Amino acid sequence: MDHSRAPLLEALADYHRKGRYGFTPPGHRQARGVDERVLAVLGRQPFHADVLASGGLDDARSTGQYLEQAEELMADAVGASSAFFSTCGSSLSVRAAMMAVAGGADTGLLVPRDSHKSIVGGLIFSGIQPRWITPRWDVERHFCHPPSPERVAAAWEKYPDAAGALIVSPSPYGTCADLVRIAEICHERGKPLIVDEAWGAHLPFHDDLPTWAMDAGADICVVSVHKMGAGFEQGSVYHVQGDLVDYDRLSACADQLMTTSPNVMIYAALDGWRRQMVQQGRELLGTALELARQARERIGRIPDVDVMEDELLGTEASHDLDRLQVLVDVSATGTSGYQARDWLREHRHIDLGLADHRRVLATLSFADDQLTIDRLVDALVAWRKAAESFDPPPQLRLPSPDELQLETVMLPRDAFFGPVEVVPAAKAAGRIAAEQITPYPPGIPAVVPGERLNEVVIEYLRSGVRAGMALPDPADQQLEHIRVVA
């Protein structure tokens, strides 16, 4: 296929060249109606590119097939059979995949318990019964690794009638599962594998990055181009191959969930990023990997700072690592990752993608250069000096793996949508949660609706709030009260 083409971008350029005008949404009419105070911040260009997808960019019957052409080029670029664009982020895409594979089945779906909150949202929407795969825990570092093939196989032995399996890889920390072997295990049983690869859109375009899901044999792979690519926020693609997934059913499930007013700018950015990666991706990502190597080395020279790498890999750890994700353990400094995150934002105007009680994560991309790497390293050096005067961080009550693994006693959907009551957190142990409670980032729920709460997890979350943990999901974000099943 001709990867010098970008059908959606070309159609948008043609729209402007012909001077089209629509008596249709969007009502701002290519910035004509936008408040000048808004334009002073956003400028006019985003509004010029914000046109109706069908009946604007294309005609009412979509005879130009610009989106279809762009999706075909994307699939060809990465070796998938089909690709579908989404303007609602991978949260929607992974839910559509779950519903296509397991929706309507009462046998459930194999799902790692450390899945992202979007997957739990899919369980709530669809009524799918989760069949939890126990993750691997590094107790010393309080760190969760993707499930091993052996644990996936054990889950299949326990739940042989499950409709399929879902694996998250890379994790938000950049660690990766052995997808090749996991796909083989699923396919030996004639069952499909879904991979939530939201953090792996770049993986197909350089050999020194972890194996991407389609090459590993997955049946559906969901990627967020806005995370590690050059798309706008909400830009997502799901790729499909093989004969274990009904493509029409997948498309219909996505149609049920996604907006009827997709943003053309998001579509066009996905299209342009694919062209860029096919033509320049290997060179750009190779440079990024070398910069990441340098950054790791320089950060590792900061006193009491550990750039995690080898300790993340091994038989009882993760199978591979995306080294563009620079995970830094700061616990030996006597301060927390939350304190480091907040200091860097306030004093150096640098935002980090993730912080927890002992780590911070700097996500690098092909867009970074020597200047941005220097800025990151200089900021961390300054933070380390400032940290000498920090107050000791509030203590977190860290659960053991067994304590963190709550008992599932109701379907997430039934607990979420059923009658609920609000109780003081101090009296919630033993009750069934009716809401998600998710430390964010990384966005992995500590509590899923339908699980029986215990005192240890409640205290972990409440102590986390005091230490700087953000809990955006519960109705009471300070966790003085919790919604439980009535």
C-alpha positions as CSV (number, residue, x, y, z in Angstrom):
1,M,0.0,0.0,0.0
2,D,1.1,3.6,-0.5
3,H,2.1,4.8,2.9
4,S,2.9,8.3,1.6
5,R,-0.8,8.9,1.6
6,A,-2.8,10.2,4.6
7,P,-6.4,10.0,3.3
8,L,-8.0,11.9,6.3
9,L,-5.5,14.7,6.3
10,E,-5.8,15.0,2.5
11,A,-9.6,15.2,2.7
12,L,-9.3,17.9,5.4
13,A,-7.0,19.9,3.2
14,D,-9.4,19.5,0.3
15,Y,-12.3,20.6,2.5
16,H,-10.6,23.9,3.2
17,R,-9.3,24.3,-0.4
18,K,-12.8,24.1,-1.7
19,G,-14.1,26.5,0.9
20,R,-16.9,24.2,2.1
21,Y,-19.4,25.6,4.6
22,G,-21.9,23.6,6.5
23,F,-25.3,24.5,7.9
24,T,-24.7,21.6,10.3
25,P,-22.8,21.0,13.5
26,P,-20.4,22.1,14.9
27,G,-22.1,25.3,15.7
28,H,-19.0,27.4,16.0
29,R,-18.7,27.4,12.2
30,Q,-15.0,27.1,11.9
31,A,-14.3,29.6,14.7
32,R,-16.7,32.3,13.4
33,G,-18.8,32.1,16.6
34,V,-16.0,31.4,19.1
35,D,-15.5,34.0,21.9
36,E,-12.3,36.0,21.3
37,R,-11.2,35.1,24.9
38,V,-11.3,31.5,23.9
39,L,-9.4,32.2,20.6
40,A,-6.7,34.1,22.6
41,V,-5.8,30.8,24.3
42,L,-6.7,28.1,21.7
43,G,-6.3,30.0,18.5
44,R,-8.5,29.6,15.4
45,Q,-6.8,26.6,13.8
46,P,-8.3,23.9,16.0
47,F,-11.8,25.1,15.1
48,H,-10.9,25.2,11.4
49,A,-10.1,21.5,11.6
50,D,-13.2,20.7,13.6
51,V,-15.7,19.6,11.0
52,L,-18.4,17.0,10.7
53,A,-17.0,13.6,9.7
54,S,-20.0,12.4,7.7
55,G,-21.8,15.1,5.8
56,G,-18.8,17.4,6.1
57,L,-15.4,16.0,5.6
58,D,-17.1,13.2,3.6
59,D,-20.6,13.2,2.1
60,A,-23.6,11.9,3.9
61,R,-23.1,8.3,2.5
62,S,-19.3,8.4,3.2
63,T,-18.6,7.5,-0.4
64,G,-15.1,9.0,-0.2
65,Q,-14.2,6.2,2.3
66,Y,-11.5,8.4,3.8
67,L,-11.8,6.7,7.2
68,E,-11.9,3.2,5.8
69,Q,-8.7,3.9,3.7
70,A,-6.9,5.3,6.7
71,E,-7.8,2.2,8.7
72,E,-6.6,-0.1,6.0
73,L,-3.3,1.7,5.8
74,M,-2.9,1.4,9.6
75,A,-3.6,-2.3,9.6
76,D,-1.1,-2.8,6.8
77,A,1.5,-0.7,8.6
78,V,1.5,-3.0,11.6
79,G,0.6,-6.3,10.0
80,A,-3.0,-6.7,11.4
81,S,-5.9,-7.9,9.4
82,S,-8.1,-4.9,10.3
83,A,-7.8,-1.7,12.3
84,F,-10.6,0.5,13.7
85,F,-10.1,4.1,14.8
86,S,-11.7,5.4,18.0
87,T,-12.0,9.0,19.2
88,C,-13.1,7.9,22.7
89,G,-9.8,6.5,23.9
90,S,-8.7,3.0,24.6
91,S,-11.2,2.9,27.5
92,L,-13.9,2.5,24.9
93,S,-11.9,0.3,22.6
94,V,-11.1,-2.3,25.3
95,R,-14.7,-2.4,26.5
96,A,-15.9,-3.0,22.9
97,A,-13.4,-5.9,22.7
98,M,-14.5,-7.4,26.0
99,M,-18.2,-7.2,24.9
100,A,-17.4,-8.7,21.5
101,V,-15.6,-11.7,23.0
102,A,-17.6,-12.3,26.2
103,G,-20.7,-10.2,26.2
104,G,-23.8,-12.3,26.7
105,A,-21.8,-15.3,27.9
106,D,-22.3,-16.5,31.4
107,T,-18.9,-18.2,31.5
108,G,-16.9,-15.0,32.1
109,L,-13.6,-13.6,30.9
110,L,-10.1,-14.3,32.3
111,V,-8.8,-10.9,33.5
112,P,-5.8,-10.0,35.6
113,R,-6.8,-8.5,38.9
114,D,-4.4,-5.6,38.4
115,S,-6.2,-4.4,35.2
116,H,-6.8,-0.8,34.5
117,K,-10.1,0.8,35.7
118,S,-11.3,1.0,32.1
119,I,-11.5,-2.8,32.1
120,V,-13.5,-2.8,35.3
121,G,-15.8,-0.3,33.7
122,G,-16.3,-2.9,30.9
123,L,-17.2,-5.5,33.4
124,I,-19.8,-3.1,34.9
125,F,-21.3,-2.1,31.6
126,S,-21.5,-5.6,30.1
127,G,-22.3,-7.7,33.1
128,I,-19.3,-10.0,32.3
129,Q,-18.2,-12.2,35.1
130,P,-14.5,-11.6,35.8
131,R,-12.4,-14.7,36.3
132,W,-9.4,-13.2,38.0
133,I,-5.9,-14.1,37.1
134,T,-3.7,-13.6,40.2
135,P,-0.8,-11.2,39.4
136,R,2.8,-11.7,40.5
137,W,3.8,-9.7,43.4
138,D,7.3,-8.4,44.4
139,V,6.5,-8.2,48.1
140,E,9.8,-6.3,49.0
141,R,9.1,-3.5,46.5
142,H,5.3,-3.7,46.7
143,F,5.2,-4.0,42.9
144,C,2.9,-6.0,40.6
145,H,4.1,-7.8,37.5
146,P,2.0,-9.0,34.5
147,P,0.8,-12.5,34.9
148,S,3.0,-15.3,33.8
149,P,2.0,-17.9,31.2
150,E,1.8,-20.5,34.0
151,R,-0.7,-18.3,35.9
152,V,-2.8,-17.9,32.7
153,A,-2.7,-21.6,32.1
154,A,-3.8,-22.2,35.7
155,A,-6.7,-19.8,35.3
156,W,-7.8,-21.8,32.2
157,E,-7.7,-25.0,34.2
158,K,-9.9,-23.4,36.8
159,Y,-12.3,-21.8,34.3
160,P,-12.1,-23.8,31.1
161,D,-15.4,-22.5,29.8
162,A,-14.4,-18.8,29.9
163,A,-15.0,-17.0,26.6
164,G,-11.5,-15.6,26.3
165,A,-8.6,-14.0,28.1
166,L,-7.5,-10.4,28.5
167,I,-4.0,-9.3,29.4
168,V,-2.6,-5.8,30.0
169,S,0.9,-5.4,28.5
170,P,2.8,-3.2,28.8
171,S,1.7,-2.3,32.3
172,P,1.6,1.4,33.3
173,Y,5.1,0.9,34.6
174,G,6.4,-0.3,31.2
175,T,6.7,-4.0,32.2
176,C,5.5,-6.6,29.6
177,A,4.1,-10.1,29.7
178,D,5.2,-13.1,27.7
179,L,2.5,-12.6,25.1
180,V,3.8,-15.2,22.7
181,R,3.4,-18.0,25.1
182,I,0.1,-16.7,26.6
183,A,-1.4,-16.5,23.1
184,E,-0.3,-20.1,22.4
185,I,-2.0,-21.2,25.7
186,C,-5.2,-19.5,24.7
187,H,-5.2,-20.8,21.1
188,E,-4.5,-24.4,22.3
189,R,-8.0,-24.1,23.8
190,G,-9.5,-22.4,20.8
191,K,-10.1,-19.2,22.8
192,P,-9.2,-15.6,21.8
193,L,-6.7,-13.3,23.5
194,I,-7.4,-9.6,24.0
195,V,-4.4,-7.4,24.8
196,D,-4.8,-4.0,26.3
197,E,-1.7,-2.5,24.9
198,A,-2.6,1.1,25.5
199,W,1.0,1.9,26.4
200,G,2.4,0.1,23.3
201,A,1.3,1.9,20.1
202,H,5.0,2.4,19.2
203,L,6.1,-1.2,19.6
204,P,5.6,-2.4,16.0
205,F,8.0,0.2,14.7
206,H,11.4,-0.8,16.2
207,D,13.0,-4.1,16.8
208,D,14.6,-3.1,20.1
209,L,11.2,-2.6,21.7
210,P,9.2,-5.4,23.3
211,T,7.2,-7.7,20.9
212,W,3.9,-6.2,20.1
213,A,0.7,-8.0,20.5
214,M,-0.2,-8.8,16.9
215,D,3.3,-10.2,16.3
216,A,2.9,-12.3,19.5
217,G,-0.4,-13.8,18.1
218,A,-3.1,-11.8,20.0
219,D,-6.5,-11.7,18.4
220,I,-7.4,-8.2,19.4
221,C,-5.0,-5.5,20.4
222,V,-6.0,-2.1,21.7
223,V,-3.5,0.8,21.6
224,S,-3.6,4.5,22.7
225,V,-1.8,6.5,20.1
226,H,-1.9,9.6,22.4
227,K,0.2,7.8,25.0
228,M,3.4,6.8,23.2
229,G,2.6,8.2,19.7
230,A,1.7,11.5,18.2
231,G,-2.0,11.5,18.4
232,F,-4.4,13.8,20.3
233,E,-5.7,12.6,23.6
234,Q,-8.5,10.1,23.1
235,G,-7.0,8.8,19.9
236,S,-7.1,5.0,20.0
237,V,-6.9,2.1,17.5
238,Y,-7.9,-1.5,17.9
239,H,-6.3,-4.1,15.7
240,V,-7.8,-7.5,14.8
241,Q,-6.5,-10.7,13.2
242,G,-7.4,-14.4,13.0
243,D,-10.7,-16.2,13.0
244,L,-11.5,-16.4,16.7
245,V,-13.2,-13.0,16.8
246,D,-16.3,-11.9,14.9
247,Y,-15.2,-8.7,13.3
248,D,-18.8,-7.6,12.6
249,R,-19.7,-8.1,16.2
250,L,-16.7,-6.2,17.3
251,S,-17.6,-3.3,15.1
252,A,-21.2,-3.4,16.3
253,C,-20.1,-3.4,19.9
254,A,-17.9,-0.4,19.3
255,D,-20.7,1.4,17.5
256,Q,-23.0,0.9,20.5
257,L,-20.4,2.7,22.7
258,M,-18.7,5.3,20.7
259,T,-19.9,8.8,19.9
260,T,-21.9,9.6,16.8
261,S,-19.9,12.9,16.5
262,P,-16.3,11.7,16.2
263,N,-13.6,14.4,16.2
264,V,-12.0,14.6,12.7
265,M,-8.8,16.1,14.2
266,I,-8.3,12.9,16.3
267,Y,-8.9,10.8,13.2
268,A,-6.5,12.9,11.1
269,A,-3.8,12.8,13.7
270,L,-4.0,9.0,13.8
271,D,-3.7,8.9,10.1
272,G,-0.7,11.2,10.0
273,W,1.1,9.4,12.8
274,R,0.9,6.1,10.9
275,R,2.5,7.7,7.9
276,Q,5.3,9.2,10.1
277,M,6.0,5.9,11.8
278,V,6.2,3.9,8.5
279,Q,8.5,6.4,6.9
280,Q,10.6,7.5,9.9
281,G,9.6,5.4,12.9
282,R,12.7,3.2,13.1
283,E,15.1,6.2,13.1
284,L,13.0,8.3,15.5
285,L,12.5,5.5,18.0
286,G,16.2,4.4,17.7
287,T,17.2,8.0,18.7
288,A,14.7,7.9,21.6
289,L,16.0,4.7,22.9
290,E,19.5,6.0,22.9
291,L,18.4,9.2,24.8
292,A,16.5,6.9,27.3
293,R,19.7,5.0,27.8
294,Q,21.6,8.2,28.5
295,A,18.9,9.4,30.8
296,R,18.9,6.2,32.8
297,E,22.6,6.3,33.2
298,R,22.6,10.0,34.4
299,I,19.7,9.6,36.7
300,G,21.3,6.5,38.2
301,R,24.3,8.6,39.3
302,I,22.1,10.7,41.6
303,P,22.7,9.6,45.2
304,D,20.2,7.2,46.7
305,V,18.2,7.0,43.5
306,D,17.7,3.6,41.8
307,V,16.7,3.5,38.1
308,M,14.8,0.2,37.9
309,E,15.7,-2.2,35.1
310,D,17.2,-5.6,35.8
311,E,15.2,-6.2,39.0
312,L,12.0,-5.9,36.9
313,L,12.9,-8.8,34.7
314,G,13.3,-12.5,35.3
315,T,11.5,-15.8,35.9
316,E,9.3,-14.5,38.7
317,A,9.1,-11.0,37.3
318,S,8.2,-9.4,34.0
319,H,9.1,-10.9,30.6
320,D,10.3,-7.7,29.0
321,L,10.5,-3.9,29.6
322,D,9.9,-0.8,27.5
323,R,13.0,1.2,28.3
324,L,11.4,4.4,27.2
325,Q,9.6,4.2,30.6
326,V,12.2,5.3,33.1
327,L,11.0,4.0,36.5
328,V,12.9,5.6,39.4
329,D,12.8,4.2,43.0
330,V,13.4,7.1,45.5
331,S,12.7,5.2,48.7
332,A,16.4,5.3,49.8
333,T,16.2,9.1,50.0
334,G,13.7,8.8,52.8
335,T,11.0,10.6,50.8
336,S,8.1,9.4,48.7
337,G,7.3,9.4,45.1
338,Y,4.3,11.6,45.8
339,Q,6.6,14.2,47.4
340,A,9.0,14.1,44.4
341,R,6.1,14.5,42.0
342,D,4.7,17.5,43.8
343,W,8.1,19.2,44.2
344,L,9.0,18.8,40.5
345,R,5.6,20.2,39.4
346,E,5.7,23.2,41.8
347,H,9.4,24.1,41.5
348,R,10.5,22.9,38.1
349,H,7.2,22.9,36.2
350,I,7.7,19.3,35.2
351,D,4.9,16.7,35.3
352,L,5.6,13.0,35.7
353,G,3.2,10.4,34.4
354,L,3.1,8.3,37.6
355,A,4.0,8.4,41.2
356,D,3.5,6.0,44.1
357,H,4.7,5.7,47.7
358,R,8.3,5.0,46.6
359,R,8.6,5.6,42.8
360,V,8.2,8.1,40.1
361,L,8.0,7.4,36.3
362,A,9.3,9.5,33.5
363,T,7.7,8.5,30.2
364,L,10.0,9.4,27.3
365,S,8.9,9.4,23.6
366,F,10.3,9.9,20.2
367,A,9.5,13.6,20.5
368,D,12.0,14.1,23.3
369,D,15.5,15.4,22.5
370,Q,18.7,16.3,24.4
371,L,17.2,19.5,25.7
372,T,14.2,17.8,27.3
373,I,16.4,15.0,28.7
374,D,18.7,17.6,30.2
375,R,15.8,19.4,31.8
376,L,14.5,16.2,33.3
377,V,17.9,15.2,34.8
378,D,18.6,18.7,36.0
379,A,15.2,18.8,37.7
380,L,15.8,15.5,39.5
381,V,19.3,16.6,40.6
382,A,17.7,19.8,42.1
383,W,14.9,17.8,43.7
384,R,17.5,15.5,45.3
385,K,19.2,18.4,47.0
386,A,15.9,19.9,48.1
387,A,14.7,16.5,49.5
388,E,17.3,16.8,52.3
389,S,14.9,19.2,54.0
390,F,11.7,17.4,53.3
391,D,9.6,16.2,56.2
392,P,9.3,12.4,56.5
393,P,6.4,11.3,54.3
394,P,3.2,10.0,56.1
395,Q,3.3,6.3,56.6
396,L,1.4,4.1,54.3
397,R,-0.1,0.8,55.5
398,L,0.9,-1.5,52.7
399,P,-1.2,-4.7,52.4
400,S,0.4,-8.1,51.7
401,P,-0.6,-9.6,48.4
402,D,-3.2,-11.9,50.2
403,E,-4.7,-8.9,52.0
404,L,-4.9,-6.9,48.8
405,Q,-6.7,-9.7,46.9
406,L,-10.3,-9.0,48.0
407,E,-13.0,-11.7,47.7
408,T,-15.5,-11.2,44.8
409,V,-19.0,-12.0,46.0
410,M,-21.2,-10.2,43.4
411,L,-21.0,-9.3,39.8
412,P,-19.5,-5.9,39.4
413,R,-22.6,-4.8,37.5
414,D,-25.0,-5.9,40.1
415,A,-23.1,-4.3,42.9
416,F,-22.7,-1.0,41.0
417,F,-26.3,-0.7,39.8
418,G,-28.1,-2.2,42.8
419,P,-29.3,-0.5,45.9
420,V,-26.5,1.2,47.8
421,E,-25.9,3.0,51.0
422,V,-23.1,5.2,52.3
423,V,-21.3,4.2,55.4
424,P,-18.3,5.6,57.4
425,A,-15.0,4.1,56.2
426,A,-14.4,2.8,59.7
427,K,-17.5,0.7,59.5
428,A,-17.1,-0.5,55.9
429,A,-15.0,-3.6,56.5
430,G,-17.0,-6.7,55.7
431,R,-19.4,-4.8,53.4
432,I,-19.6,-5.3,49.7
433,A,-18.2,-2.4,47.7
434,A,-20.6,-0.6,45.3
435,E,-18.0,1.7,43.8
436,Q,-14.5,1.5,42.3
437,I,-11.7,2.9,44.4
438,T,-8.6,3.5,42.2
439,P,-5.3,5.1,43.1
440,Y,-4.6,7.2,40.0
441,P,-2.2,7.0,38.3
442,P,-1.6,4.2,37.4
443,G,-5.4,3.6,37.5
444,I,-5.5,0.1,38.8
445,P,-8.4,-0.4,41.2
446,A,-7.7,-1.5,44.7
447,V,-11.4,-2.1,45.1
448,V,-13.8,-3.3,42.5
449,P,-17.6,-3.2,42.9
450,G,-18.8,-6.6,44.2
451,E,-15.7,-7.2,46.3
452,R,-15.9,-7.6,50.1
453,L,-13.9,-4.8,51.8
454,N,-11.4,-5.5,54.5
455,E,-9.8,-3.2,57.1
456,V,-6.3,-3.5,55.7
457,V,-7.3,-2.3,52.2
458,I,-9.4,0.5,53.6
459,E,-6.5,1.7,55.8
460,Y,-4.1,1.4,52.9
461,L,-6.2,3.7,50.8
462,R,-6.9,6.2,53.6
463,S,-3.3,6.4,54.5
464,G,-2.5,6.8,50.8
465,V,-4.7,9.8,50.6
466,R,-2.9,11.4,53.6
467,A,0.4,10.6,51.8
468,G,-0.6,12.2,48.5
469,M,-2.4,9.4,46.6
470,A,-5.3,10.6,44.3
471,L,-8.6,8.7,44.4
472,P,-10.8,10.1,41.6
473,D,-13.3,7.3,41.5
474,P,-15.2,7.2,44.8
475,A,-17.9,9.6,45.6
476,D,-15.9,10.7,48.7
477,Q,-12.4,11.2,47.4
478,Q,-11.1,11.7,50.9
479,L,-12.5,8.2,51.7
480,E,-14.2,9.3,54.9
481,H,-17.2,7.4,53.6
482,I,-17.6,4.5,51.1
483,R,-20.6,3.4,49.0
484,V,-21.5,-0.2,49.7
485,V,-24.3,-2.6,48.7
486,A,-27.4,-2.0,50.8
